[in-house]
Amino acid sequence: MNSSQFRLSSSTLDILQQSLLVEKNVEFGLAKINNGLKLVILAEKEYAQQLGFEGDSSEFDNSALTVCSLHHNNADSLRKNLPWLQPRLLGLSTSAGMGDRLGLATPGHVRATQKTGGKIAPIFAQQSIREMGRTNRTPYQVMDDATWGTFQENWKNGVGADADHLKTTADIDLCQAAGFTFFTIDPGDHVNNAAETASLSDLNELITKLPEEIQAKANDLLNKTFSIDGMKLVFDEMTLFKAMVKYGRAIWHVKNMYEYLVSASGSRPFELEVSVDETDQPTTHAEHFYIASELKRLGVKWVSLAPRYVGRFEKGVEYIGDLDVFSKDMAGHAAIAKQLGPYKLSLHSGSDKFNIYPIAMQHTGGLVHLKTAGTSYLEALHTIADLDIDLLKEIYTFARSHYENDRKSYHVSADLTKAPTPEKVQDWPSLLYQFDAREIFHVTFGTVLTYKTNDGKFLFFNRIFDLLQKYPDAYAKNLEMHFIRHLQPFSVSTSH
């Protein structure tokens, strides 16, 4: 149906035409009402109450028009009535996670996905527990905001939902209750980076403290050699024991989290990603092989794994490192993933790493998952730069004063002395693309969004949110253009 065939289109409501759809003779759409959006539903009178929505209804002829607020219960009812809005498993499809820290980015993400041919399996509901804490959001809010944005842009080709960087079983419970289907386990707290410089005798001693189930006699890798796609991996004592000490407890933690997830999920399907990217040193090919072979032996099933690659994956900026070296590193990781899986390689902190996307696709044959988040917040600031320079100036001045504290939990190298001071900035929109300023903006997002003045009012959040809500198409357009650059390299045809 085109929009003119909908009865809702002929009403006096200001309908977002792209949102209109009909399911089982019920018309659904979003309408602009009092500077906000409302869900509007037109159904036969007898059927309207069975749909489960909460709102104000008016009846005429044999129909009922219901106007609903965009709250959780209505988002839940929308997912029940429109099954394609329910998160599903993505499997080994080439995929991309598009995190949204404000809850306003999904329309732009959907448009970019559509413009690149819809070939990428998208995750629009994605946020880490750390990010939720820093933005005062809940898993339910993340899920619901993505649902409304997906519905608004009429995306029907399926979505995933990534509960990112989970560290505890309590994290799993929170996200599972909200309907997430993709669980990224982060065992980083259990990685022993001291293994990098430990002597063989020290490694031997540390190994004795590992659980018996992951001792060397259990993994049966000592003095074994594996040839994978022309690459030879030799597990001598130093190589194996270093991998065991560095990652053994992390593997054990993933195994325990996975078993808890299996038990808690019951008959509900889910997918697992294993993230070992937040370590001090890159994951060697031998370490990757050890991690994957041990997880497999322990009965863990996963769909993607994020090693730490060579070079630097800093937040919201281009890849830092030698592309030839990265290509060789990626080729080795991809060969291991194909032989021990197949499973996808995940690119964490993947925002704005345009130089490596074709390399990742080349070596993985499409068995790859891109994970972004902060770049959508930066596009919000880009939109603010277009609409309200004074607000951006305030945010930048504030961000500079909080950078040194906020950077502590990130791998970033921005230098305050290299970022121009506010009084020296001549072109504010271009400031967002100056390396040091961009990272300063990026890592201070949580403080910027949640800081309150002495009277308990948000310093920036309401002004940012209200401006983006007032000009939603401006934000969506910036996101669309930016994410086309992210998604296009992953939309080329490949064979797994």
Residue, then its C-alpha position, 0 to 999 in steps of 0.5 A: m500500500n502507498s501512504s495515500q491508501f491509508r485511512l490514517s493519511s486522510s486524518t487530521l493527524d500529522i503522520l510520519q508517512q514512512s511509518l505507516l503500515v497495515e497488519k491484520n487489517v489494523e493501521f499503525g503509524l507515528a504522528k507528531i503531536n504537541n512537539g512529540l511523537k505518538l503511536v496511532i492505531l486504527a482498528e475495528k472497534e471490537y478488535a482494538q481492545q484486544l491489541g493490548f495498547e494503552g492510550d486514548s481512544s475515540e470511536f467513529d463508524n465501526s472503527a476506533l482510533t487510539v493515540c498512545s504514548l511511546h512508553h515501555n508497555n506500548a513498545d512491548s505491545l508493538r513488538k507482540n503485534l508486529p513480530w519483525l520488531q522482536p529481536r532475532l538471531l543473526g547467525l553468521s550473516t555479516s552484521a553491524g551493531m549501531g549503539d545509540r547513547l541518546g535513544l534517538a539515533t535508530p532512524g538514521h541507522v535504519r536509513a543508512t542500512q536501507k541505502t546500502g541495500g539492506k544486506i547487513a544484518p543490523i543490531f539497533a539495540q546495543q549498549s554496554i552495561r558501562e554505557m548504560g550506567r554512564t547515561n542513566r539508561t536501562p536495558y528496557q529503555v535501550m530496547d524500546d528506543a530502538t523499537w520505536g526507531t525501527f518502526q518509524e522507518n518501517w524496517k521489516n528485515g529483522v533486527g538483533a539486540d546486543a547486551d554488550h560487555l556483560k561481566t556478571t550474571a546479574d548483567i545477564d538477568l537485566c538484559q535477558a528480561a528486556g528481550f536481548t538476544f545477543f550477549t557479549i561476554d567481557p571477561g577482561d577482569h579475569v585476564n592476567n596481563a602479567a603473563e606477558t613478562a613472566s618467566l617460564s618458572d613463574l608461569n609454571e607456578l601460576i598455572t597450578k592456581l588455575p582450575e583443574e579442568i583447564q590445566a595443560k593435561a586437560n587441554d592437550l595442546l603442549n608440544k602440538t603444532f597446527s597448520i592453518d591456511g599456511m600458518k604454523l602454530v607451535f605450542d611449546e611450553m612458553t607459548l602455551f603456558k603464557a596463553m594459559v596464565k593470560y587467558g585461563r581464568a577469562i575462559w573459565h569465566v566465559k564458560n560459567m557465564y555461558e552455562y548460566l545463560v543457557s540455564a536462564s534462557g530455557s527455550r529462548p534462543f540466544e547468541l554469544e559473543v566473546s570479547v577479549d579485546e580490552t587487554d594490554q597487548p594484542t591477541t596473538h594467533a596462538e592465543h586466539f587458537y588456545i581461547a577458541s579450542e578451550l571454549k569449544r572443548l568446554g562446550v561453549k557455543w559462540v557466534s563471534l569473537a573479538p580478539r585484540y588486533v595489532g595497532r590501536f583501535e581508539k574511540g571514534v577515530e581512524y585505525i592507528g597502525d600499519l595497514d599491511v601488518f593489520s592485514k597479515d594479523m587479520a588474515g591469521h585470525a580469520a583462518i583460525a575462526k574458519q577452522l575452529g568455527p566457523y564464527k565471525l570476527s568482531l571489530h570492537s571500537g569499530s567506529d570510523k575505522f574506514n581504512i580497515y573495513p575492506i581488509a576485514m571483509q577480504h580476509t573474513g569473506g563476510l564472517v565479520h561483525l562491526k560494533t560501533a557506538g560513540t560515533s553516533y553521539l559524535e554525530a549528535l554533536h555534529t548536528i548541534a554544531d549545525l544548529d547551536i554553536d553556543l551549546l557546542k562551545e559549552i559542551y567542549t569547554f566542559a568536556r576538556s575539564h573532565y577529560e583526564n578523569d573520564r579517559k581512565s577507562y578507555h584506550v585513547s591518546a588525545d592530548l589536551t595540549k594538542a586540542p585547541t582551547p575554546e578561544k582559539v577555535q575558529d571553525w567549530p563544526s570542523l573541531l569534531y574532526q580534529f583528532d584530540a578534540r574528537e576523542i575528548f568529546h567521545v570519552t566524556f559523553g557520560t559526564v556531559l549527559t548526566y552532569k547536574t547543577n547544584d539545583g539538581k537540573f541537568l546541565f546539558f542533557n535536556r538541551i541536547f535532547d530537546l534540540l535533536q527532538k526538534y530537528p530529528d531529520a537533521y540528526a537522522k541525515n547526518l547519521e545516514m551519511h556517516f553510517i553509509r560510509h561505515l556499512q558500504p564496505f560490508s555490503v559487498s558480495t562475499s562467500h563464507 
